[in-house]
Amino acid sequence: MIWAEVGITIIKIALLLFVVLTLVAYLTLAERRVSAFIQDRIGPNRVGPFGFLQPLADGVKFIFKEDIIPRDANKYIYIAAPAFSLVTALIALAVVPIGRGFETTLFGLVQDPIFVKLQIADLNVGVLYILAIGSLGVYGVVLGGWASNSKYSFLGGLRAAAQMVSYELAMGISILGVIAWTGSLRLEDIIEAQQNYWFVFPQILGFIVFLAAVFAETNRLPFDMPEAETEIVAGYHTEYSSMKFAMFFMAEYTHMIVMSCLIVALFFGGWYPLPFGGWFGIDIDTYWYLPPIVFVGKVLAFLFFFIWVRFTLPRFRYDQVMNLGWKVLFPIAILNLIVISIAILVMQHYGYWS
Protein backbone atom coordinates (compact mmCIF):
# COMPACT_ATOMS: atom_id res chain seq x y z
CA MET A 1 0.00 0.00 0.00
CA ILE A 2 2.92 2.33 0.66
CA TRP A 3 4.07 2.12 -2.96
CA ALA A 4 0.56 3.01 -4.11
CA GLU A 5 0.42 6.08 -1.87
CA VAL A 6 3.87 7.21 -2.99
CA GLY A 7 2.88 6.77 -6.63
CA ILE A 8 -0.36 8.72 -6.13
CA THR A 9 1.56 11.54 -4.43
CA ILE A 10 4.05 11.74 -7.30
CA ILE A 11 1.20 11.86 -9.81
CA LYS A 12 -0.52 14.63 -7.84
CA ILE A 13 2.70 16.66 -7.71
CA ALA A 14 3.19 16.25 -11.48
CA LEU A 15 -0.43 17.23 -12.19
CA LEU A 16 -0.18 20.25 -9.89
CA LEU A 17 2.98 21.51 -11.59
CA PHE A 18 1.53 20.94 -15.06
CA VAL A 19 -1.81 22.61 -14.32
CA VAL A 20 -0.39 25.56 -12.37
CA LEU A 21 2.42 26.36 -14.82
CA THR A 22 0.00 26.06 -17.75
CA LEU A 23 -2.44 28.37 -15.95
CA VAL A 24 0.40 30.82 -15.27
CA ALA A 25 1.24 30.88 -18.98
CA TYR A 26 -2.36 31.57 -19.99
CA LEU A 27 -2.83 34.16 -17.24
CA THR A 28 -0.34 36.28 -19.16
CA LEU A 29 -2.56 35.99 -22.23
CA ALA A 30 -5.70 36.65 -20.18
CA GLU A 31 -4.16 39.75 -18.64
CA ARG A 32 -3.21 41.16 -22.04
CA ARG A 33 -6.62 40.43 -23.52
CA VAL A 34 -8.53 41.83 -20.53
CA SER A 35 -6.37 44.96 -20.50
CA ALA A 36 -7.01 45.36 -24.22
CA PHE A 37 -10.77 45.07 -23.62
CA ILE A 38 -10.66 47.65 -20.81
CA GLN A 39 -8.59 50.05 -22.94
CA ASP A 40 -10.64 49.45 -26.09
CA ARG A 41 -7.84 47.63 -27.93
CA ILE A 42 -7.62 44.21 -29.58
CA GLY A 43 -4.71 42.61 -27.75
CA PRO A 44 -2.61 39.64 -28.96
CA ASN A 45 -4.59 37.64 -31.52
CA ARG A 46 -2.08 36.60 -34.20
CA VAL A 47 -0.34 33.49 -32.87
CA GLY A 48 -2.81 30.65 -33.19
CA PRO A 49 -6.62 30.97 -33.17
CA PHE A 50 -7.62 34.03 -31.10
CA GLY A 51 -3.98 34.32 -29.98
CA PHE A 52 -4.26 31.05 -28.06
CA LEU A 53 -0.63 30.07 -28.79
CA GLN A 54 0.80 33.43 -27.69
CA PRO A 55 2.08 32.04 -24.33
CA LEU A 56 3.99 29.34 -26.23
CA ALA A 57 5.58 31.98 -28.45
CA ASP A 58 6.51 34.04 -25.39
CA GLY A 59 8.09 30.99 -23.75
CA VAL A 60 10.21 30.25 -26.82
CA LYS A 61 11.25 33.90 -26.98
CA PHE A 62 12.40 33.89 -23.34
CA ILE A 63 14.36 30.66 -23.82
CA PHE A 64 16.29 32.01 -26.82
CA LYS A 65 16.92 35.49 -25.45
CA GLU A 66 20.49 36.26 -24.41
CA ASP A 67 21.06 35.61 -20.71
CA ILE A 68 23.05 38.56 -19.38
CA ILE A 69 24.59 38.66 -15.89
CA PRO A 70 25.86 42.11 -14.80
CA ARG A 71 29.64 42.23 -14.35
CA ASP A 72 29.55 43.43 -10.74
CA ALA A 73 26.59 41.30 -9.64
CA ASN A 74 26.85 38.65 -6.94
CA LYS A 75 26.59 35.83 -9.45
CA TYR A 76 25.40 32.95 -7.26
CA ILE A 77 22.72 34.92 -5.38
CA TYR A 78 21.73 36.65 -8.62
CA ILE A 79 21.04 33.26 -10.21
CA ALA A 80 19.34 31.74 -7.15
CA ALA A 81 16.92 34.62 -6.44
CA PRO A 82 14.34 34.02 -9.24
CA ALA A 83 14.36 30.27 -8.58
CA PHE A 84 13.78 30.94 -4.87
CA SER A 85 10.77 33.15 -5.65
CA LEU A 86 9.19 30.59 -7.97
CA VAL A 87 9.83 27.52 -5.79
CA THR A 88 8.38 29.12 -2.65
CA ALA A 89 5.25 30.07 -4.60
CA LEU A 90 4.79 26.55 -5.99
CA ILE A 91 5.31 24.61 -2.75
CA ALA A 92 2.73 26.76 -0.97
CA LEU A 93 0.06 25.04 -3.13
CA ALA A 94 0.87 21.65 -1.61
CA VAL A 95 -1.66 22.04 1.22
CA VAL A 96 -4.53 23.58 -0.77
CA PRO A 97 -7.52 21.18 -1.00
CA ILE A 98 -9.72 21.63 -4.08
CA GLY A 99 -12.21 18.89 -3.10
CA ARG A 100 -12.90 16.12 -0.65
CA GLY A 101 -11.45 13.30 -2.76
CA PHE A 102 -12.56 9.88 -3.96
CA GLU A 103 -11.95 6.16 -3.49
CA THR A 104 -10.14 4.07 -6.11
CA THR A 105 -8.64 0.62 -6.55
CA LEU A 106 -6.09 1.95 -9.08
CA PHE A 107 -7.67 -0.05 -11.90
CA GLY A 108 -7.60 -3.21 -9.80
CA LEU A 109 -3.94 -2.94 -8.78
CA VAL A 110 -4.90 -2.95 -5.07
CA GLN A 111 -7.55 -5.00 -3.31
CA ASP A 112 -8.76 -2.47 -0.74
CA PRO A 113 -9.90 0.90 -2.11
CA ILE A 114 -7.57 3.82 -1.41
CA PHE A 115 -9.02 7.22 -0.56
CA VAL A 116 -7.30 9.86 -2.69
CA LYS A 117 -7.38 13.37 -1.29
CA LEU A 118 -7.41 16.22 -3.77
CA GLN A 119 -4.37 17.85 -2.21
CA ILE A 120 -0.73 16.83 -1.90
CA ALA A 121 -0.30 17.19 1.87
CA ASP A 122 -3.10 17.34 4.43
CA LEU A 123 -1.46 19.36 7.22
CA ASN A 124 -3.35 20.29 10.37
CA VAL A 125 -1.51 23.65 10.25
CA GLY A 126 -2.18 24.33 6.57
CA VAL A 127 -2.90 28.06 7.01
CA LEU A 128 0.27 28.53 9.05
CA TYR A 129 2.26 26.63 6.41
CA ILE A 130 1.07 28.91 3.58
CA LEU A 131 1.81 32.05 5.59
CA ALA A 132 5.27 30.73 6.50
CA ILE A 133 6.14 29.82 2.93
CA GLY A 134 4.68 33.09 1.65
CA SER A 135 6.88 35.08 4.03
CA LEU A 136 9.92 33.34 2.52
CA GLY A 137 8.99 34.67 -0.91
CA VAL A 138 10.24 38.13 0.04
CA TYR A 139 13.78 36.77 0.17
CA GLY A 140 13.81 36.04 -3.56
CA VAL A 141 12.76 39.60 -4.35
CA VAL A 142 15.13 41.22 -1.86
CA LEU A 143 18.11 39.06 -2.83
CA GLY A 144 17.44 39.63 -6.52
CA GLY A 145 17.42 43.40 -5.98
CA TRP A 146 20.57 43.35 -3.84
CA ALA A 147 22.60 40.87 -5.90
CA SER A 148 22.05 42.84 -9.14
CA ASN A 149 24.30 45.66 -7.84
CA SER A 150 22.02 48.28 -9.38
CA LYS A 151 20.56 51.27 -7.56
CA TYR A 152 17.16 50.75 -9.18
CA SER A 153 17.09 47.06 -8.30
CA PHE A 154 18.28 47.81 -4.77
CA LEU A 155 15.52 50.38 -4.26
CA GLY A 156 12.97 47.87 -5.54
CA GLY A 157 14.25 45.22 -3.14
CA LEU A 158 14.07 47.63 -0.18
CA ARG A 159 10.53 48.63 -1.12
CA ALA A 160 9.52 45.00 -1.41
CA ALA A 161 10.94 44.14 2.01
CA ALA A 162 9.21 47.06 3.73
CA GLN A 163 5.90 46.53 1.94
CA MET A 164 5.64 42.76 2.31
CA VAL A 165 6.68 42.73 5.98
CA SER A 166 4.22 45.55 6.76
CA TYR A 167 1.25 43.90 5.10
CA GLU A 168 2.03 40.38 6.35
CA LEU A 169 1.18 41.58 9.85
CA ALA A 170 -2.27 42.83 8.86
CA MET A 171 -2.84 39.70 6.77
CA GLY A 172 -1.99 37.33 9.60
CA ILE A 173 -4.21 39.12 12.11
CA SER A 174 -7.14 39.27 9.64
CA ILE A 175 -7.00 35.46 9.35
CA LEU A 176 -7.07 34.98 13.14
CA GLY A 177 -10.79 35.76 13.13
CA VAL A 178 -11.44 32.81 10.81
CA ILE A 179 -9.20 30.53 12.86
CA ALA A 180 -10.95 31.53 16.09
CA TRP A 181 -14.36 30.98 14.44
CA THR A 182 -13.50 27.44 13.30
CA GLY A 183 -10.96 26.45 15.97
CA SER A 184 -8.68 24.91 13.35
CA LEU A 185 -5.69 25.77 11.16
CA ARG A 186 -6.52 22.98 8.72
CA LEU A 187 -7.86 24.32 5.43
CA GLU A 188 -10.32 21.44 4.89
CA ASP A 189 -11.84 22.04 8.35
CA ILE A 190 -12.25 25.73 7.57
CA ILE A 191 -13.99 24.93 4.28
CA GLU A 192 -16.30 22.35 5.87
CA ALA A 193 -17.26 24.91 8.54
CA GLN A 194 -18.71 27.05 5.71
CA GLN A 195 -21.26 24.55 4.42
CA ASN A 196 -24.10 26.63 5.94
CA TYR A 197 -22.70 30.11 5.32
CA TRP A 198 -19.57 31.64 3.84
CA PHE A 199 -17.25 33.39 6.29
CA VAL A 200 -17.14 36.53 4.15
CA PHE A 201 -20.40 37.60 5.84
CA PRO A 202 -19.50 37.40 9.56
CA GLN A 203 -15.85 38.22 8.77
CA ILE A 204 -16.38 41.08 6.31
CA LEU A 205 -13.81 43.36 8.00
CA GLY A 206 -11.24 40.59 8.04
CA PHE A 207 -11.90 39.88 4.36
CA ILE A 208 -11.40 43.52 3.34
CA VAL A 209 -8.09 43.69 5.21
CA PHE A 210 -6.99 40.33 3.82
CA LEU A 211 -7.88 41.30 0.24
CA ALA A 212 -5.89 44.55 0.42
CA ALA A 213 -2.95 42.73 2.02
CA VAL A 214 -3.05 40.09 -0.73
CA PHE A 215 -2.58 42.74 -3.41
CA ALA A 216 0.38 44.15 -1.48
CA GLU A 217 1.90 40.71 -0.89
CA THR A 218 1.73 39.84 -4.59
CA ASN A 219 3.11 43.25 -5.64
CA ARG A 220 0.11 43.89 -7.86
CA LEU A 221 -1.29 47.30 -8.70
CA PRO A 222 -2.08 49.51 -6.91
CA PHE A 223 0.71 48.13 -4.68
CA ASP A 224 3.43 47.46 -7.28
CA MET A 225 5.97 49.72 -5.56
CA PRO A 226 8.83 47.16 -5.81
CA GLU A 227 8.80 47.38 -9.63
CA ALA A 228 7.13 50.75 -10.35
CA GLU A 229 8.44 51.20 -13.89
CA THR A 230 7.73 54.95 -14.01
CA GLU A 231 9.93 55.49 -10.95
CA ILE A 232 12.64 52.79 -10.76
CA VAL A 233 12.62 51.26 -14.27
CA ALA A 234 11.48 47.77 -13.23
CA GLY A 235 12.65 47.60 -9.65
CA TYR A 236 14.13 44.40 -8.31
CA HIS A 237 14.24 42.64 -11.70
CA THR A 238 15.64 45.53 -13.75
CA GLU A 239 18.90 43.67 -14.45
CA TYR A 240 17.31 40.31 -15.26
CA SER A 241 16.77 38.87 -18.72
CA SER A 242 15.83 35.65 -20.48
CA MET A 243 14.43 32.82 -18.32
CA LYS A 244 15.51 34.44 -15.04
CA PHE A 245 13.19 37.36 -15.76
CA ALA A 246 10.51 34.88 -16.82
CA MET A 247 10.85 33.03 -13.49
CA PHE A 248 10.16 36.24 -11.56
CA PHE A 249 7.17 36.75 -13.84
CA MET A 250 5.95 33.20 -13.22
CA ALA A 251 6.45 33.60 -9.46
CA GLU A 252 4.16 36.65 -9.41
CA TYR A 253 1.34 34.83 -11.19
CA THR A 254 1.81 31.72 -9.06
CA HIS A 255 1.50 33.88 -5.93
CA MET A 256 -1.74 35.22 -7.39
CA ILE A 257 -3.04 31.66 -7.73
CA VAL A 258 -2.00 30.77 -4.16
CA MET A 259 -3.69 33.84 -2.71
CA SER A 260 -6.83 33.31 -4.79
CA CYS A 261 -7.03 29.75 -3.43
CA LEU A 262 -6.60 31.10 0.10
CA ILE A 263 -9.35 33.72 -0.36
CA VAL A 264 -11.74 31.05 -1.66
CA ALA A 265 -10.89 28.61 1.14
CA LEU A 266 -11.02 31.11 4.02
CA PHE A 267 -13.89 33.40 3.08
CA PHE A 268 -15.87 32.11 0.09
CA GLY A 269 -16.87 28.60 1.08
CA GLY A 270 -14.21 26.61 -0.76
CA TRP A 271 -16.07 24.00 -2.81
CA TYR A 272 -19.53 24.99 -1.55
CA PRO A 273 -21.34 26.81 -4.37
CA LEU A 274 -24.02 28.70 -2.39
CA PRO A 275 -23.45 31.46 0.21
CA PHE A 276 -26.18 29.94 2.40
CA GLY A 277 -26.80 26.21 2.10
CA GLY A 278 -24.81 23.26 0.86
CA TRP A 279 -25.04 21.33 -2.37
CA PHE A 280 -28.75 21.26 -3.31
CA GLY A 281 -28.94 17.83 -1.64
CA ILE A 282 -26.31 16.39 -4.01
CA ASP A 283 -24.04 13.76 -2.46
CA ILE A 284 -20.62 15.23 -3.24
CA ASP A 285 -18.90 12.10 -1.96
CA THR A 286 -20.47 10.28 -4.93
CA TYR A 287 -20.10 13.12 -7.41
CA TRP A 288 -16.59 13.94 -6.20
CA TYR A 289 -15.68 15.88 -9.36
CA LEU A 290 -18.20 18.68 -8.70
CA PRO A 291 -16.39 20.35 -5.74
CA PRO A 292 -13.13 20.83 -7.71
CA ILE A 293 -15.08 22.47 -10.53
CA VAL A 294 -16.68 24.94 -8.10
CA PHE A 295 -13.40 25.61 -6.29
CA VAL A 296 -11.41 26.21 -9.49
CA GLY A 297 -14.23 28.39 -10.88
CA LYS A 298 -14.06 30.66 -7.84
CA VAL A 299 -10.26 30.83 -8.09
CA LEU A 300 -10.50 31.86 -11.76
CA ALA A 301 -13.03 34.55 -10.81
CA PHE A 302 -10.59 36.06 -8.31
CA LEU A 303 -7.74 35.87 -10.82
CA PHE A 304 -9.90 37.93 -13.18
CA PHE A 305 -10.48 40.34 -10.29
CA PHE A 306 -6.69 40.71 -9.86
CA ILE A 307 -6.36 41.62 -13.53
CA TRP A 308 -9.36 43.95 -13.50
CA VAL A 309 -8.04 45.93 -10.51
CA ARG A 310 -4.62 46.32 -12.15
CA PHE A 311 -6.10 48.20 -15.08
CA THR A 312 -8.63 50.16 -13.03
CA LEU A 313 -6.79 51.72 -10.07
CA PRO A 314 -3.69 53.93 -10.25
CA ARG A 315 -0.53 53.16 -8.28
CA PHE A 316 -0.34 54.59 -4.74
CA ARG A 317 2.54 56.74 -3.58
CA TYR A 318 5.02 54.93 -1.36
CA ASP A 319 4.05 56.92 1.77
CA GLN A 320 0.39 56.13 1.08
CA VAL A 321 1.20 52.41 0.87
CA MET A 322 2.95 52.48 4.25
CA ASN A 323 0.24 54.60 5.88
CA LEU A 324 -2.49 52.31 4.62
CA GLY A 325 -0.73 49.23 5.95
CA TRP A 326 0.18 50.52 9.41
CA LYS A 327 -2.43 53.19 10.17
CA VAL A 328 -5.53 51.74 8.49
CA LEU A 329 -5.40 48.00 7.78
CA PHE A 330 -3.52 46.99 10.93
CA PRO A 331 -5.98 48.76 13.33
CA ILE A 332 -8.95 47.37 11.37
CA ALA A 333 -7.50 43.86 11.61
CA ILE A 334 -7.12 44.26 15.40
CA LEU A 335 -10.68 45.62 15.63
CA ASN A 336 -12.00 42.67 13.61
CA LEU A 337 -10.28 40.19 15.94
CA ILE A 338 -11.72 41.93 19.02
CA VAL A 339 -15.25 41.96 17.54
CA ILE A 340 -15.08 38.30 16.52
CA SER A 341 -13.72 37.30 19.94
CA ILE A 342 -16.53 39.16 21.73
CA ALA A 343 -19.12 37.60 19.39
CA ILE A 344 -17.81 34.10 20.10
CA LEU A 345 -17.87 34.72 23.89
CA VAL A 346 -21.43 36.07 23.76
CA MET A 347 -22.67 33.12 21.69
CA GLN A 348 -20.93 30.67 24.04
CA HIS A 349 -22.56 32.36 27.03
CA TYR A 350 -26.06 32.08 25.56
CA GLY A 351 -25.54 28.56 24.25
CA TYR A 352 -25.41 29.39 20.53
CA TRP A 353 -21.82 28.15 20.22
CA SER A 354 -20.68 24.57 20.61
C-alpha positions in Angstrom: 0.0 0.0 0.0 2.9 2.3 0.7 4.1 2.1 -3.0 0.6 3.0 -4.1 0.4 6.1 -1.9 3.9 7.2 -3.0 2.9 6.8 -6.6 -0.4 8.7 -6.1 1.6 11.5 -4.4 4.1 11.7 -7.3 1.2 11.9 -9.8 -0.5 14.6 -7.8 2.7 16.7 -7.7 3.2 16.2 -11.5 -0.4 17.2 -12.2 -0.2 20.2 -9.9 3.0 21.5 -11.6 1.5 20.9 -15.1 -1.8 22.6 -14.3 -0.4 25.6 -12.4 2.4 26.4 -14.8 0.0 26.1 -17.7 -2.4 28.4 -16.0 0.4 30.8 -15.3 1.2 30.9 -19.0 -2.4 31.6 -20.0 -2.8 34.2 -17.2 -0.3 36.3 -19.2 -2.6 36.0 -22.2 -5.7 36.7 -20.2 -4.2 39.8 -18.6 -3.2 41.2 -22.0 -6.6 40.4 -23.5 -8.5 41.8 -20.5 -6.4 45.0 -20.5 -7.0 45.4 -24.2 -10.8 45.1 -23.6 -10.7 47.7 -20.8 -8.6 50.0 -22.9 -10.6 49.5 -26.1 -7.8 47.6 -27.9 -7.6 44.2 -29.6 -4.7 42.6 -27.8 -2.6 39.6 -29.0 -4.6 37.6 -31.5 -2.1 36.6 -34.2 -0.3 33.5 -32.9 -2.8 30.7 -33.2 -6.6 31.0 -33.2 -7.6 34.0 -31.1 -4.0 34.3 -30.0 -4.3 31.0 -28.1 -0.6 30.1 -28.8 0.8 33.4 -27.7 2.1 32.0 -24.3 4.0 29.3 -26.2 5.6 32.0 -28.5 6.5 34.0 -25.4 8.1 31.0 -23.8 10.2 30.3 -26.8 11.2 33.9 -27.0 12.4 33.9 -23.3 14.4 30.7 -23.8 16.3 32.0 -26.8 16.9 35.5 -25.4 20.5 36.3 -24.4 21.1 35.6 -20.7 23.1 38.6 -19.4 24.6 38.7 -15.9 25.9 42.1 -14.8 29.6 42.2 -14.4 29.5 43.4 -10.7 26.6 41.3 -9.6 26.9 38.6 -6.9 26.6 35.8 -9.4 25.4 32.9 -7.3 22.7 34.9 -5.4 21.7 36.7 -8.6 21.0 33.3 -10.2 19.3 31.7 -7.2 16.9 34.6 -6.4 14.3 34.0 -9.2 14.4 30.3 -8.6 13.8 30.9 -4.9 10.8 33.1 -5.7 9.2 30.6 -8.0 9.8 27.5 -5.8 8.4 29.1 -2.6 5.2 30.1 -4.6 4.8 26.6 -6.0 5.3 24.6 -2.7 2.7 26.8 -1.0 0.1 25.0 -3.1 0.9 21.6 -1.6 -1.7 22.0 1.2 -4.5 23.6 -0.8 -7.5 21.2 -1.0 -9.7 21.6 -4.1 -12.2 18.9 -3.1 -12.9 16.1 -0.7 -11.5 13.3 -2.8 -12.6 9.9 -4.0 -12.0 6.2 -3.5 -10.1 4.1 -6.1 -8.6 0.6 -6.5 -6.1 1.9 -9.1 -7.7 0.0 -11.9 -7.6 -3.2 -9.8 -3.9 -2.9 -8.8 -4.9 -3.0 -5.1 -7.5 -5.0 -3.3 -8.8 -2.5 -0.7 -9.9 0.9 -2.1 -7.6 3.8 -1.4 -9.0 7.2 -0.6 -7.3 9.9 -2.7 -7.4 13.4 -1.3 -7.4 16.2 -3.8 -4.4 17.9 -2.2 -0.7 16.8 -1.9 -0.3 17.2 1.9 -3.1 17.3 4.4 -1.5 19.4 7.2 -3.4 20.3 10.4 -1.5 23.7 10.3 -2.2 24.3 6.6 -2.9 28.1 7.0 0.3 28.5 9.0 2.3 26.6 6.4 1.1 28.9 3.6 1.8 32.0 5.6 5.3 30.7 6.5 6.1 29.8 2.9 4.7 33.1 1.7 6.9 35.1 4.0 9.9 33.3 2.5 9.0 34.7 -0.9 10.2 38.1 0.0 13.8 36.8 0.2 13.8 36.0 -3.6 12.8 39.6 -4.4 15.1 41.2 -1.9 18.1 39.1 -2.8 17.4 39.6 -6.5 17.4 43.4 -6.0 20.6 43.4 -3.8 22.6 40.9 -5.9 22.1 42.8 -9.1 24.3 45.7 -7.8 22.0 48.3 -9.4 20.6 51.3 -7.6 17.2 50.7 -9.2 17.1 47.1 -8.3 18.3 47.8 -4.8 15.5 50.4 -4.3 13.0 47.9 -5.5 14.3 45.2 -3.1 14.1 47.6 -0.2 10.5 48.6 -1.1 9.5 45.0 -1.4 10.9 44.1 2.0 9.2 47.1 3.7 5.9 46.5 1.9 5.6 42.8 2.3 6.7 42.7 6.0 4.2 45.5 6.8 1.2 43.9 5.1 2.0 40.4 6.4 1.2 41.6 9.9 -2.3 42.8 8.9 -2.8 39.7 6.8 -2.0 37.3 9.6 -4.2 39.1 12.1 -7.1 39.3 9.6 -7.0 35.5 9.4 -7.1 35.0 13.1 -10.8 35.8 13.1 -11.4 32.8 10.8 -9.2 30.5 12.9 -11.0 31.5 16.1 -14.4 31.0 14.4 -13.5 27.4 13.3 -11.0 26.4 16.0 -8.7 24.9 13.3 -5.7 25.8 11.2 -6.5 23.0 8.7 -7.9 24.3 5.4 -10.3 21.4 4.9 -11.8 22.0 8.4 -12.3 25.7 7.6 -14.0 24.9 4.3 -16.3 22.3 5.9 -17.3 24.9 8.5 -18.7 27.1 5.7 -21.3 24.5 4.4 -24.1 26.6 5.9 -22.7 30.1 5.3 -19.6 31.6 3.8 -17.3 33.4 6.3 -17.1 36.5 4.1 -20.4 37.6 5.8 -19.5 37.4 9.6 -15.9 38.2 8.8 -16.4 41.1 6.3 -13.8 43.4 8.0 -11.2 40.6 8.0 -11.9 39.9 4.4 -11.4 43.5 3.3 -8.1 43.7 5.2 -7.0 40.3 3.8 -7.9 41.3 0.2 -5.9 44.6 0.4 -2.9 42.7 2.0 -3.1 40.1 -0.7 -2.6 42.7 -3.4 0.4 44.2 -1.5 1.9 40.7 -0.9 1.7 39.8 -4.6 3.1 43.3 -5.6 0.1 43.9 -7.9 -1.3 47.3 -8.7 -2.1 49.5 -6.9 0.7 48.1 -4.7 3.4 47.5 -7.3 6.0 49.7 -5.6 8.8 47.2 -5.8 8.8 47.4 -9.6 7.1 50.8 -10.3 8.4 51.2 -13.9 7.7 55.0 -14.0 9.9 55.5 -10.9 12.6 52.8 -10.8 12.6 51.3 -14.3 11.5 47.8 -13.2 12.7 47.6 -9.6 14.1 44.4 -8.3 14.2 42.6 -11.7 15.6 45.5 -13.7 18.9 43.7 -14.5 17.3 40.3 -15.3 16.8 38.9 -18.7 15.8 35.7 -20.5 14.4 32.8 -18.3 15.5 34.4 -15.0 13.2 37.4 -15.8 10.5 34.9 -16.8 10.8 33.0 -13.5 10.2 36.2 -11.6 7.2 36.8 -13.8 5.9 33.2 -13.2 6.4 33.6 -9.5 4.2 36.6 -9.4 1.3 34.8 -11.2 1.8 31.7 -9.1 1.5 33.9 -5.9 -1.7 35.2 -7.4 -3.0 31.7 -7.7 -2.0 30.8 -4.2 -3.7 33.8 -2.7 -6.8 33.3 -4.8 -7.0 29.7 -3.4 -6.6 31.1 0.1 -9.3 33.7 -0.4 -11.7 31.1 -1.7 -10.9 28.6 1.1 -11.0 31.1 4.0 -13.9 33.4 3.1 -15.9 32.1 0.1 -16.9 28.6 1.1 -14.2 26.6 -0.8 -16.1 24.0 -2.8 -19.5 25.0 -1.5 -21.3 26.8 -4.4 -24.0 28.7 -2.4 -23.5 31.5 0.2 -26.2 29.9 2.4 -26.8 26.2 2.1 -24.8 23.3 0.9 -25.0 21.3 -2.4 -28.8 21.3 -3.3 -28.9 17.8 -1.6 -26.3 16.4 -4.0 -24.0 13.8 -2.5 -20.6 15.2 -3.2 -18.9 12.1 -2.0 -20.5 10.3 -4.9 -20.1 13.1 -7.4 -16.6 13.9 -6.2 -15.7 15.9 -9.4 -18.2 18.7 -8.7 -16.4 20.3 -5.7 -13.1 20.8 -7.7 -15.1 22.5 -10.5 -16.7 24.9 -8.1 -13.4 25.6 -6.3 -11.4 26.2 -9.5 -14.2 28.4 -10.9 -14.1 30.7 -7.8 -10.3 30.8 -8.1 -10.5 31.9 -11.8 -13.0 34.6 -10.8 -10.6 36.1 -8.3 -7.7 35.9 -10.8 -9.9 37.9 -13.2 -10.5 40.3 -10.3 -6.7 40.7 -9.9 -6.4 41.6 -13.5 -9.4 44.0 -13.5 -8.0 45.9 -10.5 -4.6 46.3 -12.1 -6.1 48.2 -15.1 -8.6 50.2 -13.0 -6.8 51.7 -10.1 -3.7 53.9 -10.3 -0.5 53.2 -8.3 -0.3 54.6 -4.7 2.5 56.7 -3.6 5.0 54.9 -1.4 4.1 56.9 1.8 0.4 56.1 1.1 1.2 52.4 0.9 2.9 52.5 4.3 0.2 54.6 5.9 -2.5 52.3 4.6 -0.7 49.2 6.0 0.2 50.5 9.4 -2.4 53.2 10.2 -5.5 51.7 8.5 -5.4 48.0 7.8 -3.5 47.0 10.9 -6.0 48.8 13.3 -9.0 47.4 11.4 -7.5 43.9 11.6 -7.1 44.3 15.4 -10.7 45.6 15.6 -12.0 42.7 13.6 -10.3 40.2 15.9 -11.7 41.9 19.0 -15.2 42.0 17.5 -15.1 38.3 16.5 -13.7 37.3 19.9 -16.5 39.2 21.7 -19.1 37.6 19.4 -17.8 34.1 20.1 -17.9 34.7 23.9 -21.4 36.1 23.8 -22.7 33.1 21.7 -20.9 30.7 24.0 -22.6 32.4 27.0 -26.1 32.1 25.6 -25.5 28.6 24.2 -25.4 29.4 20.5 -21.8 28.2 20.2 -20.7 24.6 20.6 
